[in-house]
Amino acid sequence: MSDSPTNPNRRAILLGAGAAVGAAAGIAGGIALSSSSSATTTGAIKWDAETDVICVGSGAAAGTAAATARLGGAEVIILEKMPMLGGTTGKSGGVTWIPNHRYMRERGVDDKKEDCLKFLARFAYPNEYYADSPTLGLNQHNYSLLEAFYDHGADAIDMLEDNAVVHFREFKMWQVDMHSPDYADHLPENKVPRGRALEPAAGAGSSLGGGSLAAQLAEWLEANGVPMLTEHQVTSLIKEGDRVIGVRVDNNGKSLNFRARKGVIFGSGGYAHNTELVDLHQPGIYGACAMPGSTGDFIGIAAEAGARMGPLHTAWRTQVVLEEALENRAIGLGAFVLPGDSMIVVNKYGKRVTNEKRNYNDRTKTHFTYDPTREEFTNHMQFMIFDHRSLDAFGGAFPFPSDPRGSQHMISADSLDQLADRIDERLAAVAAKTGNEKLDNSFKQNLAQSVERFNGYARDGVDPEYNRGLHDYDSDWHLLFSARRDGTEYPVNPHPNLVMHPFTEQGPYYAFILAPGALDTCGGPMINRHAQIIGNNSQPIPGLFGAGNCVASPTRQAYAGAGGTIGLAVTFGYIAGQQVLKA
């Protein structure tokens, strides 16, 4: 979940930090960047700078790795290819999902390892999960990654807190002051369905958000002598035999060689903005919340070094407003939690496809449902249909505009039939970008029936098709993301199910075209439980480590709860920072 990318306070902090450390990077920590005439030489390689550890990227994964290694006594340099620090972490809410953390234990909550691993295995590997197996049905490698996450996540938070690197607090739902439910809170394996999410002490809902997490890391690293070089893009690895000993870097057209005596740790993000890789490996990403630098550089770099690739089709997914994403695939916000109660989402046949209140990662997967008879992805494009009551009551909750006149992507009409015609007109205008998606001839009739059925469900309080509102997740996150607008003329929903209200009998009615998007991808080279990159010989590549979205996710595509991506990044960044010290 992202804060506004245009927030001036957050941008000022990150841009300011990036400019400061970039300017001082040549001398910070006593590590001087050498001129070509005085650079050291190893064999045929002339080194422009030397250090113990190089961390590539500057978000949660690389920043945590750098802090861990620095606390262990290592000299560290951070290399960031973008002109500002923070990566996608700086654009996020900064929420961090960690099992069995100190704040849970202080409240007397026992997040038992056996139970938590069952939940993670069931969620991440539903086709393999077997509770009676010693590895829960998973192969040893995948099981060991989940185990490492549990074993070291809380340690990572303790390290950051105890050394005043980053200050956290428990993440609570802002308007109801309760611990947030996990994204699969209803699974029977999830014995502790609330309370694993942490946030920066400044607050995920503050003007800082994830910028606070990234900025706290950057401030501590700068204060502890870690050079952070922006506009330094790693282009390849330098090896001595099988061991990685450094990196080649492009700095505004100048080629530099950086030596790492202990190792190189990549935390450089996914490939959501590399359209070539997206076309090769993804079923569909029309836009992504990731920073524009998320172009998957590490995939090619690691492959050239002999790394074994893990799954490349995985991503942290969210629906996006199609027309907005077609204007600029680097979107500010995804359609994370769809607002409104008199609202449904239908496919081109006018039929609902899922529980509209499910979490963004899992809900987006419905776009990829294949019909083998029609030979099509039936839900390729989806249509968020709502009435004026929802727009007025919850205006300003994305993608609802605060002012109906303020959204060029919102489609409006006086009747549902007319709305269908206008949706088709919008689809025709972008046909070349969607595979010529158009509404089926049955859309109008089926949409009317879908709305009529939904109205009955709303009056009864029960959704027999998709169980909307049955579990805590639906209602709790609805309260957070469907806050009532001050001044609305509509009363509080009087019906028995908080997240369902009948559509008004008269228009106007509205729609958005929703397409599959992502926060970022989460596929790439394989790591082991020590965050070491695995080679094609199934052995770790000496001196090479990875964490975050640039490597194959330890939980595959299972987004455990708010902060699931950053929790993995922090944990395996910490593991990498610990492991590199042993080199």
ZAMARGU-4260 file (C-alpha; in steps of 0.2 Angstrom, whole numbers, plus 5000, padded with zeros to 4 digits):
<rodrens>
0) 5000/5000/5000 | 5007/5016/4995 | 5007/5034/5001 | 5006/5048/4988 | 5022/5049/4978
5) 5020/5067/4977 | 5020/5070/4996 | 5032/5085/4998 | 5038/5080/5016 | 5043/5063/5011
10) 5051/5068/4994 | 5060/5082/5003 | 5067/5069/5016 | 5073/5056/5003 | 5079/5069/4990
15) 5088/5078/5004 | 5096/5062/5010 | 5101/5056/4993 | 5109/5073/4988 | 5118/5074/5005
20) 5126/5056/5005 | 5129/5057/4986 | 5139/5072/4988 | 5149/5065/5003 | 5150/5048/4997
25) 5168/5049/4991 | 5175/5052/5009 | 5162/5045/5021 | 5167/5032/5032 | 5186/5035/5028
30) 5183/5025/5011 | 5190/5036/4997 | 5185/5034/4979 | 5202/5033/4970 | 5206/5043/4954
35) 5211/5031/4940 | 5229/5037/4942 | 5230/5031/4960 | 5217/5016/4960 | 5223/5000/4967
40) 5226/4985/4956 | 5222/4966/4958 | 5229/4956/4944 | 5222/4965/4928 | 5208/4974/4937
45) 5211/4992/4943 | 5199/4996/4958 | 5191/5013/4959 | 5186/5009/4977 | 5187/4995/4990
50) 5177/4990/5005 | 5171/4974/5014 | 5153/4974/5008 | 5144/4981/4994 | 5125/4983/4995
55) 5116/4986/4979 | 5099/4996/4981 | 5094/5007/4995 | 5077/5001/5001 | 5072/4989/5015
60) 5082/4974/5009 | 5099/4983/5005 | 5097/4995/5019 | 5095/4982/5032 | 5109/4972/5025
65) 5120/4987/5026 | 5116/4991/5044 | 5118/4973/5049 | 5135/4972/5041 | 5141/4989/5048
70) 5135/4984/5065 | 5146/4969/5063 | 5161/4979/5060 | 5162/4979/5041 | 5165/4993/5030
75) 5150/4995/5018 | 5146/5005/5002 | 5128/5006/4996 | 5126/5008/4977 | 5109/5015/4971
80) 5106/5018/4952 | 5092/5031/4954 | 5095/5049/4959 | 5087/5047/4975 | 5087/5034/4990
85) 5074/5023/4997 | 5068/5013/4982 | 5050/5007/4982 | 5051/5006/5001 | 5051/5024/5001
90) 5035/5025/4991 | 5026/5012/5002 | 5017/5013/5019 | 5033/5005/5027 | 5022/4992/5035
95) 5033/4976/5040 | 5025/4959/5043 | 5036/4949/5055 | 5031/4933/5065 | 5033/4932/5083
100) 5040/4949/5085 | 5044/4957/5102 | 5028/4967/5103 | 5018/4952/5102 | 5028/4943/5115
105) 5026/4958/5127 | 5007/4957/5125 | 5008/4938/5129 | 5004/4932/5112 | 5013/4916/5108
110) 5016/4915/5089 | 5022/4897/5089 | 5034/4892/5076 | 5025/4876/5071 | 5008/4885/5069
115) 5015/4899/5059 | 5025/4888/5047 | 5009/4878/5044 | 5000/4894/5040 | 5014/4900/5028
120) 5016/4883/5020 | 4997/4882/5017 | 4996/4899/5010 | 5012/4899/4999 | 5011/4881/4993
125) 4992/4876/4994 | 4995/4862/4981 | 5009/4854/4991 | 5004/4857/5009 | 5003/4842/5020
130) 5002/4845/5038 | 5008/4828/5043 | 5025/4829/5033 | 5041/4835/5043 | 5042/4848/5029
135) 5023/4851/5028 | 5024/4844/5010 | 5037/4856/5004 | 5054/4851/4997 | 5068/4854/5009
140) 5074/4870/5001 | 5057/4879/5001 | 5053/4873/5019 | 5070/4880/5025 | 5066/4897/5018
145) 5050/4898/5027 | 5059/4892/5043 | 5073/4905/5041 | 5059/4919/5039 | 5052/4914/5056
150) 5068/4911/5065 | 5076/4927/5060 | 5062/4940/5057 | 5060/4945/5075 | 5079/4945/5077
155) 5080/4958/5063 | 5068/4969/5071 | 5077/4967/5088 | 5094/4972/5079 | 5086/4988/5071
160) 5077/4993/5087 | 5091/4989/5099 | 5104/4999/5089 | 5092/5014/5085 | 5093/5010/5067
165) 5074/5010/5064 | 5060/5012/5077 | 5044/5002/5075 | 5027/5001/5083 | 5013/4989/5081
170) 5002/4993/5065 | 4984/4996/5070 | 4969/5000/5059 | 4969/5019/5059 | 4950/5022/5062
175) 4946/5007/5073 | 4962/5005/5084 | 4964/4987/5082 | 4978/4976/5075 | 4976/4972/5057
180) 4970/4955/5051 | 4982/4945/5040 | 4977/4943/5022 | 4972/4925/5025 | 4965/4927/5042
185) 4952/4914/5040 | 4963/4900/5036 | 4962/4887/5050 | 4981/4886/5051 | 4982/4904/5055
190) 4982/4903/5074 | 4987/4921/5077 | 4978/4930/5063 | 4981/4948/5070 | 4996/4958/5076
195) 5011/4953/5065 | 5012/4969/5056 | 5023/4983/5062 | 5025/5001/5055 | 5038/5014/5056
200) 5036/5023/5073 | 5031/5039/5063 | 5016/5029/5057 | 5012/5022/5040 | 4998/5034/5039
205) 5009/5049/5042 | 5016/5061/5029 | 5032/5050/5030 | 5026/5032/5029 | 5038/5021/5021
210) 5049/5036/5018 | 5051/5035/5037 | 5058/5017/5036 | 5069/5021/5021 | 5075/5038/5029
215) 5078/5031/5046 | 5090/5018/5037 | 5098/5031/5027 | 5101/5043/5042 | 5108/5029/5052
220) 5120/5023/5038 | 5126/5040/5035 | 5129/5044/5053 | 5139/5027/5054 | 5150/5031/5039
225) 5142/5021/5025 | 5144/5030/5008 | 5128/5029/4999 | 5131/5033/4980 | 5116/5038/4970
230) 5117/5036/4951 | 5129/5022/4952 | 5121/5007/4942 | 5129/4990/4944 | 5131/4982/4927
235) 5140/4966/4931 | 5149/4956/4944 | 5168/4953/4945 | 5174/4936/4949 | 5190/4928/4955
240) 5188/4910/4951 | 5170/4905/4957 | 5170/4919/4970 | 5162/4936/4968 | 5175/4950/4972
245) 5167/4966/4966 | 5155/4974/4954 | 5157/4985/4938 | 5147/5001/4939 | 5141/5014/4927
250) 5141/5032/4934 | 5134/5044/4921 | 5143/5035/4907 | 5159/5033/4918 | 5164/5014/4921
255) 5170/5010/4938 | 5176/4995/4947 | 5171/4992/4966 | 5180/4979/4976 | 5171/4969/4990
260) 5182/4960/5001 | 5169/4950/5010 | 5154/4950/4997 | 5141/4959/4987 | 5122/4959/4993
265) 5109/4964/4980 | 5092/4971/4986 | 5089/4980/4970 | 5070/4977/4967 | 5060/4967/4954
270) 5057/4970/4936 | 5039/4977/4935 | 5045/4991/4924 | 5055/4980/4912 | 5042/4977/4898
275) 5052/4964/4889 | 5054/4953/4905 | 5035/4957/4909 | 5030/4951/4892 | 5041/4935/4894
280) 5036/4930/4911 | 5020/4938/4917 | 5002/4934/4913 | 4999/4953/4914 | 5005/4969/4922
285) 4998/4985/4915 | 5005/4996/4928 | 5015/4995/4944 | 5018/5005/4960 | 5036/5001/4960
290) 5049/5015/4957 | 5054/5017/4939 | 5071/5009/4943 | 5063/4992/4945 | 5069/4985/4929
295) 5076/4968/4935 | 5094/4972/4933 | 5100/4958/4944 | 5092/4944/4934 | 5104/4946/4919
300) 5119/4950/4931 | 5116/4934/4941 | 5113/4923/4926 | 5129/4929/4919 | 5137/4924/4935
305) 5130/4906/4934 | 5115/4909/4946 | 5100/4897/4946 | 5084/4905/4942 | 5069/4902/4953
310) 5051/4906/4947 | 5051/4922/4937 | 5032/4923/4935 | 5028/4928/4952 | 5023/4946/4958
315) 5015/4955/4972 | 4999/4960/4963 | 4986/4973/4963 | 4972/4979/4951 | 4975/4995/4943
320) 4964/5008/4934 | 4967/5003/4916 | 4967/5020/4907 | 4978/5028/4921 | 4991/5014/4919
325) 4991/5016/4900 | 4996/5034/4902 | 5010/5029/4913 | 5014/5012/4919 | 5023/5019/4935
330) 5007/5022/4944 | 5005/5031/4960 | 4992/5020/4968 | 4984/5003/4964 | 4966/4998/4967
335) 4971/4990/4984 | 4955/4989/4994 | 4940/4993/4983 | 4929/5006/4992 | 4911/5007/4993
340) 4897/4995/4998 | 4885/4997/4984 | 4898/4991/4972 | 4902/4975/4962 | 4916/4970/4950
345) 4911/4960/4934 | 4919/4953/4919 | 4915/4956/4901 | 4900/4944/4902 | 4893/4955/4916
350) 4896/4942/4929 | 4904/4944/4946 | 4921/4935/4947 | 4926/4936/4966 | 4923/4943/4983
355) 4927/4962/4979 | 4933/4965/4997 | 4947/4952/4996 | 4965/4958/4997 | 4973/4965/4982
360) 4986/4952/4979 | 4974/4937/4979 | 4960/4947/4970 | 4971/4952/4956 | 4974/4933/4952
365) 4956/4932/4945 | 4961/4941/4930 | 4971/4926/4924 | 4956/4913/4924 | 4956/4903/4908
370) 4941/4896/4899 | 4947/4881/4889 | 4931/4881/4879 | 4930/4899/4874 | 4950/4899/4873
375) 4951/4915/4882 | 4955/4924/4899 | 4937/4927/4903 | 4942/4940/4917 | 4956/4948/4907
380) 4948/4966/4910 | 4936/4969/4925 | 4923/4982/4928 | 4920/4990/4944 | 4902/4995/4944
385) 4895/5007/4958 | 4881/5019/4961 | 4880/5038/4967 | 4877/5033/4985 | 4895/5024/4986
390) 4903/5038/4976 | 4896/5051/4988 | 4898/5042/5004 | 4916/5036/5001 | 4922/5050/4989
395) 4941/5052/4990 | 4944/5033/4993 | 4954/5028/4978 | 4949/5026/4964 | 4934/5036/4969
400) 4937/5054/4966 | 4933/5067/4979 | 4924/5077/4966 | 4915/5067/4952 | 4921/5079/4939
405) 4939/5076/4944 | 4942/5059/4937 | 4944/5057/4918 | 4945/5038/4920 | 4928/5036/4929
410) 4914/5032/4917 | 4896/5038/4921 | 4879/5036/4914 | 4860/5037/4919 | 4856/5019/4918
415) 4866/5002/4918 | 4862/4999/4900 | 4869/5016/4895 | 4884/5013/4906 | 4888/4997/4897
420) 4888/5007/4880 | 4900/5019/4887 | 4912/5006/4894 | 4912/4998/4877 | 4917/5015/4869
425) 4931/5017/4881 | 4937/4999/4877 | 4936/5003/4859 | 4948/5017/4861 | 4961/5006/4869
430) 4958/4990/4859 | 4976/4989/4853 | 4982/4988/4871 | 4970/4975/4878 | 4969/4962/4864
435) 4953/4970/4857 | 4944/4967/4873 | 4925/4971/4871 | 4909/4967/4881 | 4900/4952/4876
440) 4882/4954/4869 | 4876/4946/4886 | 4884/4960/4896 | 4869/4971/4899 | 4857/4957/4903
445) 4869/4948/4915 | 4874/4965/4923 | 4856/4969/4928 | 4854/4951/4935 | 4871/4952/4944
450) 4865/4969/4952 | 4848/4962/4957 | 4856/4946/4965 | 4868/4957/4974 | 4855/4968/4981
455) 4846/4953/4988 | 4862/4947/4996 | 4865/4965/5003 | 4847/4965/5011 | 4850/4947/5018
460) 4868/4951/5024 | 4874/4935/5016 | 4884/4933/4999 | 4882/4914/4994 | 4892/4916/4979
465) 4909/4923/4986 | 4906/4925/5005 | 4909/4944/5004 | 4909/4951/5022 | 4910/4934/5030
470) 4928/4936/5037 | 4936/4949/5048 | 4947/4955/5034 | 4933/4961/5023 | 4925/4972/5036
475) 4941/4978/5045 | 4949/4984/5029 | 4933/4991/5022 | 4932/5002/5038 | 4950/5008/5034
480) 4948/5011/5015 | 4930/5016/5014 | 4930/5030/5027 | 4914/5040/5026 | 4916/5057/5017
485) 4913/5072/5028 | 4897/5080/5022 | 4889/5065/5013 | 4871/5065/5011 | 4869/5046/5013
490) 4867/5038/5030 | 4877/5024/5037 | 4874/5007/5030 | 4859/5000/5039 | 4860/4983/5032
495) 4866/4967/5042 | 4883/4966/5031 | 4894/4981/5033 | 4902/4979/5016 | 4886/4976/5006
500) 4872/4989/5002 | 4859/4988/4988 | 4862/4998/4973 | 4850/5013/4971 | 4835/5010/4959
505) 4839/5026/4949 | 4856/5031/4942 | 4868/5039/4939 | 4879/5024/4939 | 4898/5023/4937
510) 4912/5012/4932 | 4931/5010/4931 | 4940/4998/4920 | 4952/4987/4931 | 4967/4978/4924
515) 4980/4967/4932 | 4995/4976/4939 | 5008/4974/4953 | 5017/4982/4967 | 5032/4974/4960
520) 5038/4957/4954 | 5046/4945/4966 | 5055/4932/4955 | 5073/4930/4951 | 5088/4920/4956
525) 5086/4907/4970 | 5093/4910/4987 | 5096/4898/5002 | 5091/4900/5020 | 5107/4910/5022
530) 5102/4923/5008 | 5116/4916/4997 | 5113/4915/4978 | 5113/4897/4972 | 5123/4893/4957
535) 5118/4881/4943 | 5128/4867/4952 | 5116/4869/4967 | 5130/4877/4978 | 5130/4894/4984
540) 5140/4907/4973 | 5154/4913/4985 | 5153/4931/4990 | 5135/4934/4982 | 5119/4937/4992
545) 5102/4943/4988 | 5086/4949/4997 | 5069/4957/4993 | 5060/4958/4976 | 5076/4955/4966
550) 5076/4936/4971 | 5064/4922/4971 | 5052/4925/4985 | 5053/4914/5000 | 5034/4914/5001
555) 5031/4913/4982 | 5016/4924/4979 | 5008/4922/4996 | 5006/4940/5003 | 5004/4935/5021
560) 4998/4952/5027 | 5001/4971/5027 | 5019/4973/5025 | 5022/4955/5019 | 5035/4961/5005
565) 5045/4972/5017 | 5045/4959/5031 | 5054/4947/5019 | 5065/4960/5013 | 5071/4966/5031
570) 5073/4948/5037 | 5083/4941/5022 | 5093/4958/5021 | 5097/4955/5040 | 5102/4936/5036
575) 5113/4942/5021 | 5121/4955/5032 | 5125/4942/5045 | 5131/4929/5033 | 5143/4941/5024
580) 5152/4944/5040 | 5158/4926/5040 | 5167/4927/5023
</rodrens>
